[in-house]
Amino acid sequence: MIRPSWRRAVSGLLAAAVATALAVVAAPTAEAATVTISADYRSDAGPFDKAKILNANEGGYLTHNSLNWLPEAYDPFKEAGLQLVTITHLLNENFYNIVSGTGPNFSYDYTKLDRVIQPLLDKGLTPMMGLAFTPEVLGGATKAQGFSNAVPNNNEYWKLIVQNLVQHYKDKGHTGWYWEVWNEPNLGTSFWNGTQAQYNELYKATAEGVKAADETAKIGGPATAQPTGAFIRDFTNYLGQNPAVPLDYLSFHEYGESFDLTQAQADLARNGRAGTPIFITEWHASPNMMQGPGAMSDTNVMATYAAWKMSQALAKPGLTKIFHFAPKEGLTPTKLFNGDLGLLTVDNHRKAVFNTYKLFNNLRPTRLSTNLSGAGTANGQVGAITTKDPDNKSVALLMWNHQNTPTDVSVNLSNLPYAADGKNIRVTQYVIDANHGNYYADFAAGIRGWDIGPSENLRPQESKVVPGSSTFARNFVPGPNALVAYVLEPTSDAVTDAAQVGPTPIAVGSHNLAHGRPVETSSSLEKWTWSEAALTDGLNHSFSKVDALPAASGWSSDPHPTSAATESAYVDLGSSVDVDRVVLWPRDDKECEGYGFPKDFALQGTDNPAGTWTDLAAPVTNYNNGLPLPPGAGAQTFAVTGKFRYVRVTATNLQPACAGDAVPKHFQLAELQVYGGANMAAGATVTASSELEDWGWSKRYLTDGKETSDGPEYGYSSAWGRTDDPDVTVRLTLPSARSISRIDLFPRTDAGNEGKGFPIDFSVRVATNDNCTTWSTVVARGNYWNPGRFTQTFGFSPRTTRCVEIEATRLYRFADSGFHLFQLGEVKLYN
């Protein structure tokens, strides 16, 4: 039965959620706001130069040995607004193996490099090309050894190789690219086992090779680890003595400093190169890439730090471009969070700092003079940028609080054109903080296996239409290390509190149920980077080489002398669940990509691994015509049907493990994934502490599968006529205990009432026993905005339960009647 609803103190978890929400949107305390931000729409301050700051350097992570790993991130790179992406280590034998043979008549093969560069171009992004390190043909490491810090043994041959590389892309129609010479040659022998003079001559040879192929190309260096020191001084002295050697930009790296250009500019000026553009081709708070999970670089702290640093860069006219290190991280791939430095994690999740880039990319083309005062503004740790688009008259303001305490903020924008134009204003607010736009919050909560985490995406926290005005004012309290953005757009739409912009939907069935689950195999190699546990470790690629151990290629069976052998692997999903898709990721280290994938196999399920196994789909024979999978094949997806606890793949006709191997034969996979998109709420019994059974409203409509409330069935409503604000509880009792980790709440969608009735303060809890008498809160939200027509998705670590309750403790008030109501169109539950 439903427990009676009564007014009581909000639970600790809900209270914390309310406090978090209020920290974003509440009015400040009675005292004057600590920080004031003001801007005049008419006060143009020049263009907003996103091309200066929205760049990134991928570096030389050994995870690039899988040629599929980086390109799968190019859609997010574009989403973040990246302009230039540095692809470096071009001649490092770990990766692309471009050149072979004997000089001067070398042989060239751009197949591997093109697999990384061409998809970047296809997304409309531009590479910056890093020319390092010494290939085997010039005395560098062998392909088996990979990296070498050796100095090329013949600069003329090096020049030929560089010229051929630049010509290759010129022939494909790409000219005018930036090319950078080497990486951190000043760090002892880490990357350059030569002298300053040898580097200078190598730079000259590189510049000659680049310009011989493409006169419009831009050449630069020396890409030192610091902006100061003898190396840049001696390099610029060399250029002063050799004025014919081109330098289109000077480059260096900087970690945790203030973008100090003083020495670099003085060195350039002293040698006749004043005004040369300066690129900081790597920057971050720290070069430490193994600080452990939850380090600054993993969380919203890096999000606000990045905003602060990018604003510093924008304020330096002598600085031309900066490049975040790195767009995607991969130092320790087996640790999905370990304090690495990427915008994206090794498995493509958007970190909080990624969303900072999205907010900067969303700023408009013209800056407005922005006045700030108050605590933290003098050094820029609390700051703001205001921009406008003169064509469509939209305004975007971004402020950050890079402090470990909340701060009161008052924003005032004046002389806006909306009232004069007879337009209302569509207002959208975005927030990044500990709980919003911060994937680490999901990770810390134990949420695993989601393609996109529930807290990962940048999503609106306010979206409404307000009356047109020449001013805009907001008082709010950003939490510690928080960013808040407002976007104002003119609209002819009517004034409403219903959301106009919704969150990016998280696809149903996008939770990998096998992630991190136990695996049993018929045999397992357990050496040479292979292991049984790696089959469900969340890594979809084979990383046979890594910078920080352990490496993880996936799972391999023991070897067999013939193909006619049976090997299997199964995963324990923890409980019986509906499954509709199995994904098999082949090994894809570049040396053996696509090998080890079976010719004949079956996908099966059971609730008792010692009993009978049932086919989930028709057995597969002669897959890919019995050949190894082609390069770039990627995920192999199979539609299946069934409800089981254990899912198995059994191979009965095996492949060799690598090209050129006749024997032995193996069954090898980088990853096994299992998905299911069944709605667990279907067939649930719904009870409520308050209900309306009339006018198209009924509790039975809450789980009828109809996601819209456009009549004649509208959904669930609490009782009509309450002018007070009662607590209301709705319970879904499932036919049997099920594993769930996601709840979708569908607001009203009928015209004129979009989002109305959605609770303001609410929690979701699951029963921890089969009698549904003890409970655990899994979702708590306070001060929730009107979501309009947009589905609201909430995630949590998997819970096996028979009952789910939604308790609303502050209800929506309908202005026309004064009644408080809790209303939803539909509820769905997913594993």
Secondary structure, 3 states (H helix, E strand, C coil): CCCCCCCCCCCHHHHHHHHHHHHHHCCCCCCCCCEEEEEEEEEEEEECCHHHHCEEECCCCHHHHCCCCCHHHHHHHHHCCCCEEEECCCCCCCCCCCEECCCCCCEECCHHHHHHHHHHHHCCCEEEEEECCCCHHHCCCCCCCCCCCCCCCCHHHHHHHHHHHHHHHHHCCCCCCEEEECCCCCCCCCCCCCCHHHHHHHHHHHHHHHHHHCCCCEEEEEEECCCCCHHHHHHHHHHHHCCCCCCCEEEEEEECCCCCCHHHHHHHHHCCCCCCCEEEEEEECCCCCCCCCCCHHHCHHHHHHHHHHHHHHHCCCCEEEEEECCCECCCCCCCCCCCCCCCECCCCCECHHHHHHHHHHCCCCEEEEEEEEECCCCCCCEEEEEEEECCCCEEEEEEEECCCCCCCEEEEEECCCCCCCCCEEEEEEEEECCCCCCHHHHHHCCCCCECCCCCCCCCEEEEEEECCCCCEEEEECCCCCEEEEEEEEEECCCCECCCCCCCCCCCCCCECCCCCCCEEECCCCCCCCECCHHHHCCCCCCECCCCCCCCECEEECCCECCCCCCEEEEEEEEEEEEEEEEEEECCCCCCCCCCCCCCEEEEEEECCCCCCCEECCCCECCHHHHCCCCCCCCCEEEEEEEEEEEEEEEEEECEECCCCCCCCEECEECEEEEECCCCCCCCCEEEECCCCCECCECHHHHHCCCCCCCCCCCEEECCCCCCCCCCEEEEEEEEEEEEEEEEEEECCCCCCCCCCCCCCEEEEEEECCCCCCCEEEEEEECCCCCCCCCCEEEEEEEEEEEEEEEEEEECEECCCCCCEECEECEEEEEC
